[in-house]
Amino acid sequence: MGAFVCVLAAWQSARVGIARSEALQALKTNDLAAADKAVNGLPGDPEVHAARGIVLQRTDDYAGARRELERAVQLRPRDYFLWMMLGVTRDLDGDAAGGLAALRESEEVAPVYAKPRWLIGNLLLRTGEIDEAFQQLRFAEERNRALTPAVIDLAWGISRSDAGKTVELVQPKSDDAHLALAVFLAGHKQGAAAVDQFRLTKSPPPPVADQLIQRLVESKFYTEAFEVWTRSRCPSCRPASFINADFEAEIEIGNQLFGWQIPANINGVTPSVDAAEHADGAKSLRLDFHGNADAQTRLLSQFVIVEPGKRYAISLHAMTRSFVSNAAPSVRVIDASEDKSITLGQVAIPSEATGWRPYSIYFTSGAKTRAVQLVINREDCRDNYCPAFGTLWLDSFSIEEAKPNK
């Protein structure tokens, strides 16, 4: 008798193993024949019925799929995944009410899982139950932060691009959620709403804060971007002033935010910080020209926050040595708030400017100007790729409000 029981157990185990292996193969290849064989070999097993149902769903036989999945949940009624798949399949088969009922069964079996709540929320959205839909979506997002961007995007679409309604629907609670919403709103030109979300964070991580600054700068919300910058990067920085004006601090090559911007790998020009030459402090910026470079390439630039309709004076010191080119170095002030590059003021640095010399640029900001950009490149020439050789040093930048007659 013992031997018979052992043989029977081994046979049953082999039967289950073979059927489930066939079901697994069916799932990998969408092989309906393998799924049929698995069900015929083990008709009382919920896993093989579920596998056949999934294969039928993938091949668009939703009616057949729901029958298999209904059989699977009969055999294993406390499996949230089977109820979830049945809900999705019923919905695909045009039975939204039946799909919702199955998804609610899945939620009841696994009340803290994100996926059933996410599916319920999306189904309710399509049936117009907005309030309950976002209750479910918010629950799912709180359990799975990877869903945050999708919830925000859904809220933006449902609210028809209304920033206030989007915030109301999302109801962010964590720093991560506030920051994700801030970055999204900044990218959709909602600068004030974006900064409101940023202000609600306790300790924003610098990489995400930088992403927010970049979005705000791209949308020309410079004042808002500078507020984020000062909190996350430079608490001592103030509007209407240069950051690292004397080049004493480290310069981040490739920076596109506030502070000095120096492109990486400028053709024909090598930038460096020089401790041997300086007009003030202990360092200056050195630019070595050694070839055929584009005269219009921005060698150095920085955004400066200003007030609209005011007169300003920018001062700097510069020096050249052995500089030879048909296009001398140029310092320009551009209205950063305008879509077009409108030059508000400029000064050329003569090629023979040996020894440190002071230079000044006077300009008046426009009625809507919130920021200007100081840009160092070279003057225009007939061929933008005109050669330049020699060295240019820059140091001691400052800006102050000027008298109107200047």
C-alpha positions as CSV (number, residue, x, y, z in Angstrom):
1,M,0.0,0.0,0.0
2,G,2.8,2.4,0.9
3,A,4.5,1.7,-2.5
4,F,1.2,2.3,-4.3
5,V,0.7,5.7,-2.5
6,C,4.3,6.7,-3.4
7,V,3.8,5.8,-7.1
8,L,0.5,7.6,-7.2
9,A,2.0,10.7,-5.6
10,A,4.9,10.6,-8.0
11,W,2.5,10.3,-11.0
12,Q,0.4,13.2,-9.8
13,S,3.4,15.3,-9.2
14,A,4.7,14.6,-12.7
15,R,1.3,15.3,-14.1
16,V,1.1,18.7,-12.4
17,G,4.7,19.5,-13.4
18,I,4.1,18.6,-17.1
19,A,0.8,20.6,-17.3
20,R,2.3,23.7,-15.6
21,S,5.4,23.5,-17.8
22,E,3.1,23.5,-20.9
23,A,1.2,26.4,-19.4
24,L,4.4,28.3,-18.9
25,Q,5.5,27.6,-22.4
26,A,2.1,28.8,-23.7
27,L,2.6,32.1,-21.8
28,K,6.1,32.6,-23.3
29,T,5.0,31.9,-26.9
30,N,1.3,32.6,-26.9
31,D,0.9,29.0,-28.0
32,L,-2.9,28.2,-27.7
33,A,-2.3,24.6,-28.5
34,A,0.1,24.2,-25.5
35,A,-2.4,26.0,-23.3
36,D,-5.2,23.6,-24.4
37,K,-3.0,20.7,-23.7
38,A,-2.2,22.0,-20.2
39,V,-5.9,22.5,-19.4
40,N,-6.8,19.0,-20.7
41,G,-4.0,17.5,-18.7
42,L,-4.9,19.3,-15.4
43,P,-8.5,20.6,-15.6
44,G,-8.8,21.3,-11.9
45,D,-5.8,23.6,-11.7
46,P,-6.3,27.4,-11.6
47,E,-2.9,28.2,-12.9
48,V,-3.4,26.4,-16.2
49,H,-6.8,28.0,-16.7
50,A,-5.3,31.4,-16.0
51,A,-2.5,30.8,-18.4
52,R,-5.0,29.8,-21.2
53,G,-7.1,32.8,-20.3
54,I,-4.1,35.1,-20.7
55,V,-3.1,33.6,-24.0
56,L,-6.7,34.1,-25.3
57,Q,-6.7,37.7,-24.1
58,R,-3.4,38.4,-25.9
59,T,-4.9,36.9,-29.1
60,D,-8.0,39.2,-28.7
61,D,-10.4,36.3,-27.8
62,Y,-11.8,38.2,-24.8
63,A,-15.0,36.1,-24.5
64,G,-12.9,32.9,-24.3
65,A,-10.4,34.5,-22.0
66,R,-13.0,35.6,-19.5
67,R,-14.5,32.1,-19.3
68,E,-11.1,30.7,-18.5
69,L,-10.3,33.3,-15.9
70,E,-13.7,33.0,-14.3
71,R,-13.0,29.2,-14.0
72,A,-9.6,30.1,-12.4
73,V,-11.1,32.4,-9.8
74,Q,-13.7,29.7,-9.0
75,L,-10.8,27.3,-8.2
76,R,-8.8,29.9,-6.3
77,P,-11.1,32.7,-5.1
78,R,-8.5,34.4,-2.8
79,D,-6.0,35.2,-5.5
80,Y,-6.0,38.9,-6.2
81,F,-4.0,38.5,-9.4
82,L,-6.7,36.2,-11.0
83,W,-9.4,38.7,-10.1
84,M,-7.4,41.5,-11.5
85,M,-6.8,39.7,-14.8
86,L,-10.5,38.8,-15.0
87,G,-11.4,42.5,-14.4
88,V,-9.1,43.7,-17.2
89,T,-10.4,41.0,-19.5
90,R,-14.1,41.8,-18.9
91,D,-13.4,45.4,-19.5
92,L,-11.7,44.5,-22.8
93,D,-14.7,42.4,-23.7
94,G,-16.9,45.5,-23.4
95,D,-18.2,44.7,-19.9
96,A,-17.0,47.7,-17.8
97,A,-19.4,47.0,-14.9
98,G,-18.3,43.4,-14.7
99,G,-14.7,44.4,-15.0
100,L,-15.1,46.9,-12.1
101,A,-16.8,44.2,-10.0
102,A,-13.8,41.8,-10.5
103,L,-11.3,44.6,-9.8
104,R,-13.1,45.4,-6.6
105,E,-12.8,41.7,-5.6
106,S,-9.1,42.0,-6.3
107,E,-8.9,45.1,-4.1
108,E,-10.7,43.3,-1.3
109,V,-8.3,40.4,-1.4
110,A,-5.2,42.6,-1.5
111,P,-6.3,46.0,0.0
112,V,-2.8,47.5,0.2
113,Y,-1.6,46.6,-3.3
114,A,-1.1,49.4,-5.8
115,K,-2.0,47.6,-9.0
116,P,-5.7,46.8,-8.4
117,R,-6.3,50.4,-7.2
118,W,-4.5,51.8,-10.3
119,L,-6.7,49.7,-12.6
120,I,-9.8,50.7,-10.8
121,G,-8.9,54.3,-10.9
122,N,-8.3,54.2,-14.7
123,L,-11.6,52.4,-15.3
124,L,-13.5,54.9,-13.2
125,L,-11.9,57.7,-15.1
126,R,-13.3,56.3,-18.4
127,T,-16.8,56.1,-16.8
128,G,-16.7,59.7,-15.5
129,E,-16.3,58.9,-11.8
130,I,-13.5,61.5,-11.4
131,D,-13.5,61.9,-7.6
132,E,-13.4,58.2,-6.7
133,A,-11.0,57.6,-9.6
134,F,-8.4,59.9,-8.2
135,Q,-8.9,58.5,-4.7
136,Q,-7.9,55.1,-6.1
137,L,-5.0,56.6,-8.2
138,R,-3.6,58.6,-5.2
139,F,-3.7,55.4,-3.1
140,A,-1.8,53.5,-5.8
141,E,0.7,56.4,-6.2
142,E,1.4,56.5,-2.5
143,R,2.2,52.8,-2.6
144,N,4.3,53.0,-5.8
145,R,6.1,56.3,-6.4
146,A,6.9,55.3,-9.9
147,L,3.2,56.1,-10.7
148,T,3.5,59.7,-9.7
149,P,4.3,61.1,-13.2
150,A,1.4,59.2,-14.7
151,V,-1.1,60.5,-12.0
152,I,0.1,64.0,-12.7
153,D,-0.3,63.6,-16.4
154,L,-3.8,62.2,-16.0
155,A,-4.8,65.1,-13.7
156,W,-3.4,67.6,-16.2
157,G,-5.5,66.1,-19.0
158,I,-8.7,65.8,-16.9
159,S,-8.4,69.3,-15.7
160,R,-7.8,70.6,-19.2
161,S,-4.4,72.1,-18.4
162,D,-5.6,73.9,-15.3
163,A,-2.7,74.1,-12.8
164,G,-4.9,74.6,-9.7
165,K,-7.3,71.8,-10.6
166,T,-4.3,69.5,-11.3
167,V,-2.9,70.2,-7.8
168,E,-6.3,69.6,-6.3
169,L,-6.7,66.2,-8.1
170,V,-3.1,65.0,-7.3
171,Q,-3.0,66.2,-3.7
172,P,0.7,65.7,-3.3
173,K,1.9,64.8,0.2
174,S,5.6,63.9,0.0
175,D,8.6,65.9,-1.1
176,D,9.0,63.7,-4.1
177,A,5.4,64.2,-5.2
178,H,5.6,68.0,-4.7
179,L,8.9,68.1,-6.7
180,A,7.5,65.9,-9.5
181,L,4.5,68.2,-9.8
182,A,6.7,71.3,-9.7
183,V,8.9,70.0,-12.5
184,F,5.8,69.0,-14.6
185,L,4.1,72.4,-14.1
186,A,7.4,74.3,-14.9
187,G,7.6,72.3,-18.2
188,H,4.1,73.4,-19.0
189,K,4.9,77.1,-18.4
190,Q,3.2,77.3,-15.0
191,G,6.0,79.0,-13.2
192,A,4.2,80.4,-10.2
193,A,2.3,77.2,-9.5
194,A,5.6,75.2,-9.9
195,V,7.4,77.3,-7.3
196,D,4.4,77.1,-4.9
197,Q,4.9,73.3,-5.0
198,F,8.6,73.7,-4.4
199,R,8.0,75.9,-1.4
200,L,6.1,73.0,0.2
201,T,9.2,70.7,0.2
202,K,11.4,70.4,3.3
203,S,14.7,69.2,1.8
204,P,14.6,69.0,-2.0
205,P,17.5,66.9,-3.4
206,P,19.8,69.0,-5.6
207,P,19.5,66.9,-8.8
208,V,15.7,67.3,-8.8
209,A,16.0,71.0,-7.8
210,D,18.4,71.5,-10.8
211,Q,15.9,69.8,-13.1
212,L,13.2,72.2,-11.9
213,I,15.5,75.2,-12.4
214,Q,16.3,74.0,-15.9
215,R,12.5,73.8,-16.7
216,L,11.9,77.2,-15.3
217,V,14.8,78.8,-17.2
218,E,13.6,77.1,-20.4
219,S,10.2,78.7,-19.9
220,K,11.8,82.0,-19.0
221,F,10.6,82.1,-15.4
222,Y,14.0,83.4,-14.2
223,T,12.9,85.0,-11.0
224,E,11.2,81.7,-9.9
225,A,14.2,79.7,-11.1
226,F,16.5,81.9,-9.0
227,E,14.4,81.4,-5.9
228,V,14.9,77.6,-6.3
229,W,18.6,78.1,-7.0
230,T,19.2,80.2,-3.9
231,R,17.5,77.6,-1.7
232,S,19.1,74.5,-3.2
233,R,22.5,75.8,-4.3
234,C,23.4,79.3,-3.0
235,P,21.6,80.7,0.0
236,S,23.9,83.8,-0.1
237,C,23.2,84.7,-3.7
238,R,21.2,87.8,-4.4
239,P,19.4,89.3,-7.4
240,A,21.2,91.9,-9.4
241,S,24.6,90.5,-8.7
242,F,27.1,88.1,-10.3
243,I,27.7,84.7,-8.9
244,N,31.4,83.9,-8.5
245,A,32.2,87.3,-9.9
246,D,36.0,87.0,-9.4
247,F,36.3,83.3,-10.4
248,E,37.5,82.4,-6.9
249,A,35.1,79.5,-6.7
250,E,35.1,76.4,-8.8
251,I,33.3,76.6,-12.2
252,E,31.1,73.8,-13.4
253,I,31.8,73.2,-17.1
254,G,28.6,72.5,-19.0
255,N,26.4,74.3,-16.4
256,Q,23.2,75.6,-17.9
257,L,21.7,77.1,-14.8
258,F,22.9,80.2,-12.8
259,G,26.5,81.0,-12.3
260,W,29.1,81.0,-15.1
261,Q,28.2,78.9,-18.1
262,I,31.1,77.6,-20.1
263,P,30.4,75.1,-22.9
264,A,32.3,71.8,-22.8
265,N,34.8,71.3,-25.6
266,I,34.8,74.7,-27.3
267,N,36.4,74.3,-30.7
268,G,39.7,76.3,-30.9
269,V,39.4,77.8,-27.4
270,T,40.7,76.4,-24.0
271,P,39.3,78.0,-20.8
272,S,41.0,77.8,-17.5
273,V,41.3,79.5,-14.1
274,D,44.5,81.4,-13.8
275,A,46.1,82.1,-10.4
276,A,49.1,83.9,-11.9
277,E,47.1,86.8,-13.4
278,H,44.2,88.6,-11.7
279,A,42.8,92.1,-11.5
280,D,41.3,91.4,-8.0
281,G,41.3,88.5,-5.6
282,A,43.6,85.6,-6.4
283,K,42.3,84.2,-9.7
284,S,40.9,85.2,-13.1
285,L,39.4,83.4,-16.1
286,R,41.8,82.7,-18.9
287,L,40.7,81.9,-22.5
288,D,43.5,80.7,-24.9
289,F,42.6,80.9,-28.6
290,H,44.6,78.5,-30.8
291,G,42.8,78.0,-34.1
292,N,39.9,78.5,-36.4
293,A,36.9,78.9,-34.1
294,D,33.3,80.1,-34.6
295,A,33.3,83.8,-33.7
296,Q,29.7,83.6,-32.5
297,T,30.3,80.7,-30.1
298,R,29.4,81.8,-26.5
299,L,32.6,81.4,-24.6
300,L,31.3,82.5,-21.3
301,S,27.8,83.7,-20.1
302,Q,25.7,84.2,-16.9
303,F,22.1,85.0,-16.2
304,V,21.5,88.0,-13.9
305,I,18.2,88.8,-12.2
306,V,17.2,92.4,-12.7
307,E,14.1,94.6,-12.3
308,P,12.0,95.8,-15.2
309,G,12.5,99.3,-16.5
310,K,15.7,100.1,-14.6
311,R,19.1,101.5,-15.6
312,Y,22.1,99.3,-14.8
313,A,25.9,99.4,-15.1
314,I,28.0,96.3,-15.5
315,S,31.7,96.6,-14.8
316,L,34.6,94.2,-15.5
317,H,38.3,94.0,-16.0
318,A,39.9,92.4,-19.1
319,M,43.4,91.9,-20.6
320,T,44.7,90.4,-23.8
321,R,48.2,89.2,-24.8
322,S,49.4,88.3,-28.3
323,F,45.8,88.3,-29.5
324,V,45.5,88.2,-33.3
325,S,42.1,88.0,-35.0
326,N,39.8,89.9,-37.3
327,A,37.1,89.5,-34.6
328,A,38.0,91.0,-31.3
329,P,36.5,89.7,-28.0
330,S,33.1,91.2,-27.2
331,V,31.0,91.5,-24.1
332,R,27.2,91.8,-24.6
333,V,24.1,92.1,-22.4
334,I,21.1,90.3,-23.8
335,D,17.5,90.6,-22.7
336,A,16.9,87.0,-21.6
337,S,13.2,87.5,-21.2
338,E,12.6,88.0,-24.9
339,D,12.3,85.2,-27.4
340,K,14.7,87.0,-29.7
341,S,18.3,87.8,-28.6
342,I,17.9,91.6,-28.1
343,T,21.2,93.2,-27.3
344,L,20.8,95.9,-24.6
345,G,24.4,97.0,-24.5
346,Q,27.9,95.8,-25.4
347,V,31.6,96.6,-25.4
348,A,34.5,95.3,-27.5
349,I,37.8,94.4,-25.9
350,P,40.6,95.7,-28.2
351,S,43.1,93.1,-29.4
352,E,46.0,95.2,-28.1
353,A,44.5,95.5,-24.5
354,T,47.7,94.5,-22.7
355,G,47.6,95.1,-19.0
356,W,44.4,95.0,-17.0
357,R,41.8,97.6,-18.1
358,P,38.3,98.4,-16.8
359,Y,35.2,98.2,-19.0
360,S,31.7,99.3,-18.5
361,I,28.3,98.5,-20.1
362,Y,25.2,100.6,-19.4
363,F,21.8,99.4,-20.3
364,T,18.1,99.8,-19.4
365,S,16.0,96.7,-18.8
366,G,12.7,96.4,-20.7
367,A,9.2,96.7,-19.3
368,K,9.0,92.9,-18.9
369,T,12.6,92.1,-18.4
370,R,13.3,89.9,-15.4
371,A,16.7,88.7,-16.3
372,V,19.6,89.6,-18.6
373,Q,22.4,87.4,-19.9
374,L,25.9,88.5,-20.1
375,V,27.6,86.9,-23.0
376,I,31.3,86.9,-24.0
377,N,32.1,85.8,-27.6
378,R,33.8,87.6,-30.5
379,E,32.6,90.4,-32.9
380,D,31.0,89.5,-36.2
381,C,33.3,88.9,-39.2
382,R,32.6,88.0,-42.8
383,D,33.4,84.4,-42.1
384,N,32.3,83.2,-38.7
385,Y,35.1,80.7,-38.7
386,C,37.8,83.4,-38.7
387,P,41.0,82.4,-36.9
388,A,42.0,83.7,-33.4
389,F,45.2,83.3,-31.6
390,G,46.4,84.6,-28.2
391,T,45.0,84.9,-24.7
392,L,42.1,86.8,-23.1
393,W,41.7,87.2,-19.3
394,L,38.5,88.3,-17.6
395,D,38.0,89.3,-13.9
396,S,36.0,91.4,-11.4
397,F,32.5,91.5,-12.8
398,S,29.9,93.6,-11.0
399,I,26.5,95.2,-11.6
400,E,24.8,98.1,-9.9
401,E,21.8,100.3,-10.6
402,A,23.0,103.4,-12.6
403,K,21.8,106.9,-12.8
404,P,19.4,107.6,-15.6
405,N,21.7,109.9,-17.5
406,K,24.5,107.3,-17.8
